[in-house]
Amino acid sequence: MTELVSTVAIFLGVLNLILLIKIWQMTNSVEQIKKSIELISDRSATPNQKKRIVLLKCLDQLSLWHRIKKSSNIEKLNSKIDMAFYKDQYFTNLIENYHLTDTYTLDDLKKDCIEKLSK
């Protein structure tokens, strides 16, 4: 009986630890999201501020969903980003949602992402 209780206690402890790590990771993103919302909700947000928000969201998407990290190999980085932009409509929607289609193109966003991710 004590073996069962100790096994259940260990199992619940591991699950609690996993939950703690997940919540901890989410709180880092919450600060960035809060800053983005504050800037966008402000009517005086300039196109440059909106571009910065779009770039930050783009970098988050590239790292979380496409597993693209900083790299010194520009050619490999460029091909990975091209493939991500080709597969994922998120990047186009991002520019449209922030009403930057006249001032900020997808190619500009790619260039800025490559510049940020290259060492």
C-alpha positions as CSV (number, residue, x, y, z in Angstrom):
1,M,0.0,0.0,0.0
2,T,2.8,2.4,0.8
3,E,4.4,1.6,-2.5
4,L,1.2,2.7,-4.3
5,V,1.0,5.9,-2.3
6,S,4.6,6.8,-2.9
7,T,4.3,6.0,-6.6
8,V,1.3,8.2,-6.9
9,A,3.0,11.0,-4.9
10,I,6.1,10.9,-7.2
11,F,3.9,10.9,-10.3
12,L,1.9,13.9,-9.1
13,G,5.2,15.6,-8.2
14,V,6.5,15.2,-11.7
15,L,3.3,16.5,-13.2
16,N,3.4,19.5,-10.9
17,L,7.0,20.2,-11.9
18,I,6.0,20.0,-15.6
19,L,3.1,22.4,-15.0
20,L,5.4,24.8,-13.2
21,I,7.8,24.9,-16.1
22,K,5.1,25.4,-18.6
23,I,3.6,28.3,-16.6
24,W,7.1,29.8,-16.2
25,Q,7.6,29.8,-20.0
26,M,4.3,31.4,-20.6
27,T,4.9,34.3,-18.2
28,N,7.9,35.3,-20.3
29,S,5.7,35.7,-23.4
30,V,3.0,37.5,-21.4
31,E,5.3,40.6,-20.9
32,Q,6.0,40.8,-24.6
33,I,2.4,40.4,-25.5
34,K,1.4,43.1,-23.0
35,K,3.9,45.5,-24.5
36,S,2.7,44.8,-28.0
37,I,-1.0,45.3,-27.0
38,E,-0.2,48.6,-25.2
39,L,1.6,49.9,-28.2
40,I,-1.0,48.9,-30.7
41,S,-4.0,50.0,-28.6
42,D,-2.4,53.4,-28.4
43,R,-3.8,55.4,-31.3
44,S,-0.6,57.3,-31.6
45,A,1.4,54.2,-32.4
46,T,3.7,55.1,-35.3
47,P,4.3,52.8,-38.3
48,N,7.8,52.2,-37.0
49,Q,6.4,51.0,-33.6
50,K,4.0,48.7,-35.5
51,K,6.9,47.4,-37.6
52,R,8.8,46.6,-34.5
53,I,5.8,44.7,-33.0
54,V,5.4,42.8,-36.3
55,L,9.1,41.9,-36.3
56,L,9.0,40.7,-32.7
57,K,5.9,38.6,-33.4
58,C,7.6,37.2,-36.5
59,L,10.7,36.3,-34.6
60,D,8.6,34.5,-32.0
61,Q,6.7,32.6,-34.7
62,L,10.0,31.6,-36.3
63,S,11.5,30.4,-33.1
64,L,8.4,28.6,-31.6
65,W,6.8,27.1,-34.7
66,H,9.6,26.8,-37.2
67,R,12.5,26.2,-34.7
68,I,14.7,28.9,-36.4
69,K,17.3,30.3,-34.0
70,K,20.2,32.7,-34.4
71,S,22.8,31.5,-36.8
72,S,26.0,32.8,-38.4
73,N,25.3,30.8,-41.7
74,I,23.3,33.4,-43.6
75,E,22.5,31.2,-46.6
76,K,21.1,28.4,-44.4
77,L,19.2,31.0,-42.4
78,N,17.8,32.6,-45.5
79,S,16.6,29.3,-46.9
80,K,14.9,28.3,-43.7
81,I,13.1,31.7,-43.4
82,D,12.1,31.5,-47.1
83,M,10.6,28.1,-46.4
84,A,8.8,29.3,-43.3
85,F,7.3,32.3,-45.1
86,Y,6.3,30.1,-48.0
87,K,4.5,27.5,-45.7
88,D,3.0,29.9,-43.2
89,Q,0.3,32.5,-44.1
90,Y,0.8,34.0,-40.6
91,F,3.5,36.4,-41.7
92,T,1.3,38.0,-44.5
93,N,-1.7,38.2,-42.1
94,L,0.5,39.9,-39.5
95,I,1.4,42.7,-41.9
96,E,-2.2,43.1,-43.0
97,N,-3.6,43.0,-39.4
98,Y,-1.3,45.9,-38.4
99,H,-2.3,47.9,-41.6
100,L,1.3,48.0,-42.8
101,T,0.7,46.7,-46.4
102,D,1.5,50.1,-47.9
103,T,4.8,50.7,-46.0
104,Y,6.1,47.3,-45.0
105,T,6.3,44.4,-47.4
106,L,6.9,40.7,-46.8
107,D,10.4,41.0,-48.3
108,D,11.2,43.8,-45.8
109,L,10.0,41.6,-43.0
110,K,12.2,38.7,-44.2
111,K,15.2,41.0,-44.5
112,D,14.7,42.3,-41.0
113,C,14.3,38.8,-39.6
114,I,17.5,37.7,-41.2
115,E,19.3,40.7,-39.9
116,K,18.1,40.0,-36.4
117,L,18.8,36.3,-36.5
118,S,22.2,36.5,-38.0
119,K,25.1,36.9,-35.6
